[in-house]
Amino acid sequence: MSRRGSIAVPQEADFADFRRQCLSTEGWYSKYNRNGMEVWVEMPSLPPTKEKNNIPKVHKIKCRMAISDVSAATMYDVLHDGHYRKNWDPTVVECFDIARLSANADVGYFSWNCPNPVKNRDVVTLRSWQVNDDEYLIINYSVKHPKYPPRKDLVRAISVLTGYLVKSTGPSSCIFTYLSQADPRGSLPKWMVNTASQILAPKVLKCLHKAGQGYPEWKRLNAQSYKPWLHPEQSSLPYMDPAELRIQRGDSLESVDESSLQIEREGADESARECHAADNSS
């Protein structure tokens, strides 16, 4: 997708590699498996260490759930619709598209709340999508945008590769897979990393499922026919030359040490309750 820091819109080979990672089982360790939902982590090999909280800087997680009452097409729409996200995602602070790079690629901004006192994070990513018969793919990676530099009040995180594979299994059912390889730019508490895979990830998947259930009715009342991810001629975003972007690398960003912060575990459960409340109010 890139070469020596320059930007290229993802091609077929990039989507194929992402699909392969989503379907692969080698090297993944199951952290949660319940009610048709599973979460895995892939931890890179590390040399022996005596440090108490030696957590890899790049975290890789994969989540999958079987959905029996929402179509793959609807889940795909939910993932794209930034206006709807504010209705169901309690962690979102800001979420907007900046510019389009092609008919199936854009660049956007996203910031989110982290449990106090961990600093909130944000990312600027190049996103691309592809629809093939009965499956839908979305992938993104972090880029530098000249008008959206890192902010002092947030930690700029890095998406090495993040995305979704939604596979149709019937008219109103699908297999939903989320995969993320990301660097949060900081040394996080070990318990928080474990909580993310064992508690927060399943809760977010449940939240997404509920969002899919509620989307058709919400969309009926909110610009029903407006879906620029399916109909690029509807997009009003300005075009941007991908050459104006650069790969966002971690060595050019601030890294914060939050490994010793004492954070109340209840924060994760509170996020889950907010997710449920947000869904009920949408």
N, C-alpha and C positions, 0 to 999 in steps of 0.2 A: 504493500500500500504506500510505501514511501522509499525514498532513496537519498541518503545523505542529508536528511532533514527536509527535503522537498516533499510536496504533497501530491498524491495521486488518488483519484476517486477509486474506491475498491472495485476490483474486477471479478470475473467469474471464479478465478482461482482463490481469491480471498474468501468469497462466500463458501466455496467448497471446503476450504480448510476449517472455517468456523463450524460448518455442519459436521465435519469429521470430529472436531473436539466435543461438540455437543453429544454426539452418539457414542463416543469412546468411553470405555470403562477402565482402561488400563491406567494405573497410577492415581486413581481417584479413591478417596476414603469416605465411606458413608458416615454422616454425622446425625442424620435424621431420616427415618423411614416410617411413615404412618399415614393412614387414610389416603392412599393414592398419591402421596407427596414424598419426595426424597431430596435430600440436600447432601452434596459431596464437597470436600475440599481437596485441593491438590497442594501439598506442601513440598517445596523444593528441598533437595538434600542439603543439609547443613553440617559443617564440621562440629565435633563435640565442643561444648562450651559450658562454662560454669555460671554464665549469666542467667539470672532468674527469669527474665522476660525476653528471651531471644526469639522474637517473632519476625519472620521474613518481612521485608518492607513491601514486597509485592504479594498481594493476597489473591488467590484464585479460588473461586467458588462456583458451583454449578447446582442449579435447582430445577426440578422437574415435577410437574403435576399432571394428572389425568383429569380432564374436565368433561363432564358428561352432559352439561346443559347449556353450553355456550359454544358457538361455532368458532372455527379458526379465524374466519374473516372478521368477526366481531372483536376478538381478542387483539387482532392486528390493528384494527381501528382504535381501540383503547390505548394501545402503546403509542400511536402516532398523535392522538388528539391532545395537544397541550392544554387546551381550555378545560377539557374534562379532567385532566390530571389534578388540577387544583381542587376538584370536588372530592377526590378519593384518597389522595396521598397526603397524610398529615405532616410529612417531613419536608415537603417542598417549600422553599422560600421564594425563589424566582425561577421561572421556566419560560424561555421564549426562543424562537428561531431568529437567527440573525440575517442569513442570506442563503440563497440556493446556488449550488455549484453545477448541478445538472438536473435532468428530469427526475432522477432517483437519488439525489444527494443534497445535503444542506449542512450548514454549520449553525450550532446553537449554544445557548448558555443555560446552565442548571446549577442552582445552589440549594443546599438542604441543611436542616437542623441536625446537630449531633447531640447526644446526651450531655448535659451540663456536668462538669466544666470543660469538656472537650470542645475545641473551637469548631465552629461550623465550617463546612467545605463547599467548594464550587469547582466546576469544570467547564471548559469550552471544548466541544467535540465536533468532529466531522462525522456525520451520520449518513449511512447509505442503506438502501433497502431493495429487496428483490422478492418477486412473487413467481413461484413455479408450480403450476397445476394445483396440488393440494397442500403446498407448504409455503410459509411466509418467513422471511428472514430480515432482521434489522441488525446492523453492526455499527459500532462507533469506536473512535479512538481520539485521544486528546491532541489538540492543535493550539498554536499560538495565533491569536487574532490581534492585529495592530490596535484595534479600538477597545479591546477587552483584556487589558493586562491584569495580573494578580492584584487583588485588593488587600489592604492592610488589615481589614477586619475579618478576613476569611483565609483559610488555608487552601491553596490551589492544589487539588488532587489530580491524579493522572489516571486516565483510562488507557491501559495498554491495548486492551481489546475487550469490548463488552457488547453483548447483544442478545437477541432472542431468536429462537427457532420454534415456530408454531406449526404443528403438523395436524392436518385434518384427519379425523377418524370416522367422520359421519356428518350428516347435515347440521347437527347441533352438538358436536363433540370434537375434542382435540387433545393433543399432547402438547403441553406448553413447557418449553425449556428456556431457562435464563442462564447465561454464563458470563462471568466477569473476571477479568484479570486486571487488577487495579493497584495503584500505589497511593495510599491516603496521605502521603507526605508527612509522616510522623511515626514515632514509636508508641503504638497504642497499648493499653493495658491488656495483658494476656486474657483476662476474663472477658473483656469486651470483644476480642476476636472470636472467642468461643461462643459468646452470646449471639453474635451476628449470624453464625452458622446454625446454631441449635434452637434459637428462639425467634430472632428478628426475621430471618429469611422465610421460615414457614408462615409467620404472621403476614409478611408482605405478600406472599403467594396467595394466601386466603383473601387478602384485601383486593388483590388484582382479580381474583375469581369473582368476588362480589361486584367489583367495578364492571366486569364483563356482563354480569347479569343485569345490571342497571343501565348499561349504555344505550341500548336501542330506544328506550323510552326517553332518556335524557336527550339523545341526539334528535329525536323526533321534534323536540321543542327548541332545539338549538342548532340552527343552520343545517337542517337535515341533509341537504344535498352537497354541502361543502366538505369535500375530502380531497385536498390537493395531493395527498400521498398516493391517491389512486388516479386523480385527474390533474396532472401538473399544470394544465392550462388555467386552473383556478387560482394558482398561487400568485400572490401579490408581492412576494419577497423580491428584493433586488438581486440581480445576478452578481456573483463574485468570482473572480478568477482564482482557482485553487492555488496558483503560483504566489498569491499574496499571503498564504498561510504557511506556517512552519510546524514541524513536529514539536510537541511540547515534551521536553525531556526533564527528568527529575533533577539532574545536577544543576539546573538553572533556577530551581525553586527553593524557597525556604523549607526546612524540615524541622518540625517541632517535636520535642520529647514529652509525650504525655503518658508514658508508661507507668509513672508513679502516682498518677492522679487517683484519688479515691472517689469512685462514682457509685452512687446508689444503684443497686441492681434493679430496683423497682422502675428505673427509667425505661427499661426495655418493655416491661409490662404496660407502662403508661402509654408508650408509643402504640402498642397493640390496641389499647382501649380507644385511643384517638382515631386509629384507623377504622375501628368498628363504628365509632360515632360519626366519622366523616362519611362513611358509606351510607349510614342510615339517614343522614341529612341531605344526601345528593338527589 
